[in-house]
Amino acid sequence: MKLLAALALTACATASAAAPKWHQLETYTFEQYLVDFNKQYPVSGLASRRSLFDKQLQSVRQHNAGTSTYKQGVNKFTDMTPSEFQMHKGAKRSARPMSINEISHNELLQTIKAGDYADEIDWRKEGVTTPVKNQGGCGSCWAFSGTEVLETHVAIQTGKLIEMAPQEFVSCMPNPDECGGTGGCEGATQWLLFDYAAQNGMTTEESYPYTARDSQCKTPEPVANITGYVRLPTNDYDALMAATQLSSVAITVSASWGAYESGVFNDVDACGFELDHGVVVEGYGTDSTSGEEYWLVRNSWGTSWGEDGYIRLLRNGEDTVGTDTNPADGVACKPYPETQEVKGICGMLSDSSYATGGYLL
Ligand SMILES: *[C@@H]1O[C@H](CO)[C@@H](O)[C@H](O)[C@H]1NC(C)=O
């Protein structure tokens, strides 16, 4: 029997084609779950896993029987403890303004007048997004979301879509002010990554493969560079709409959505505002069935989670306002603030950034 620690990683890497959908869970069992998600536990650990699974499955069924318009399902997280699930997040926000290499977002707003937006944007349709990735059991969401924005930005600028390496940033990027954590698998922020990339360039996944572990930096061979990046004004709906016309955008959220399967996620209360995860806005639109407006958000938990690795988050301007009561535990740079006001569902408008001036070396 394999040990649990090793399994936390293998479970992440394995997407199951046989996973059931939300309407097939009436008779679903823990035994079938173990098979579908390729999970193996020592006999001594089975009972506690079963109990975690049963509790979560019951909660998923209850949710789906209610009036909510989005659906929950079972996935690799269903039998995890809250702290194991936490390991699959790990990006954060800084409360401190940043200026190095930053261009004025006002220039952008002048170019793209508010309201002058496309009805719908989906950067996937432009062929400038790489396949969904899986960060595994390492708090490297900041490196994944940052890298994914770099990939798309370089593709938009140069016509070349290249799979870049989150591991380069996990292993090499310093984080002296402990922004969003102490670095590597222990967290950082995406704008720090853009700042680092603007000095050091970036390398390919092929030459610096992902290991989901902290390790010593091996000097990478850069293949592309950026001239700078933009940090959007915080909690600004129009700013994010404008930026999405130009680029995919890295955002920070409270990712209390482990059981999400499909639909527009609109449960403001369930999500909360304790920012702990980095993801990417790759567009927005309006759901044809419910009429709900949504943000198209790419996650880094593999394709078996959500809508092929994506979640659609309710897009309701700045109507949702909340307080992150523990920025020190997930989001800020030192000295950590005590609280921070955040807007948008799951606090998604609070810290957005994207790369500028990409070119191939
Ligand atoms: C990336 O560009 C910056 C200037 O914007 C430059 O200082 C740096 O050397 C470049 N890095 C590489 C690897 O080309």
The ligand as an SDF file (V2000), in Angstrom:
LIG
                    3D

 14 14  0  0  0  0  0  0  0  0999 V2000
   14.3960   41.1290  -20.1580 C   0  0  0  0  0  0  0  0  0  0  0  0
   14.2310   42.5180  -20.4040 O   0  0  0  0  0  0  0  0  0  0  0  0
   14.8360   43.3640  -19.4340 C   0  0  0  0  0  0  0  0  0  0  0  0
   14.5170   44.7870  -19.8050 C   0  0  0  0  0  0  0  0  0  0  0  0
   13.1230   44.9740  -19.9080 O   0  0  0  0  0  0  0  0  0  0  0  0
   16.3320   43.1500  -19.4010 C   0  0  0  0  0  0  0  0  0  0  0  0
   16.9000   43.9160  -18.3710 O   0  0  0  0  0  0  0  0  0  0  0  0
   16.6210   41.6720  -19.1510 C   0  0  0  0  0  0  0  0  0  0  0  0
   18.0030   41.4450  -19.2710 O   0  0  0  0  0  0  0  0  0  0  0  0
   15.8800   40.8110  -20.1550 C   0  0  0  0  0  0  0  0  0  0  0  0
   16.1060   39.4310  -19.8030 N   0  0  0  0  0  0  0  0  0  0  0  0
   16.4500   38.5200  -20.7120 C   0  0  0  0  0  0  0  0  0  0  0  0
   16.6850   37.1450  -20.1980 C   0  0  0  0  0  0  0  0  0  0  0  0
   16.5380   38.7780  -21.8850 O   0  0  0  0  0  0  0  0  0  0  0  0
  1  2  1  0
  1 10  1  0
  2  3  1  0
  3  4  1  0
  3  6  1  0
  4  5  1  0
  6  7  1  0
  6  8  1  0
  8  9  1  0
  8 10  1  0
 10 11  1  0
 11 12  1  0
 12 13  1  0
 12 14  2  0
M  END
$$$$
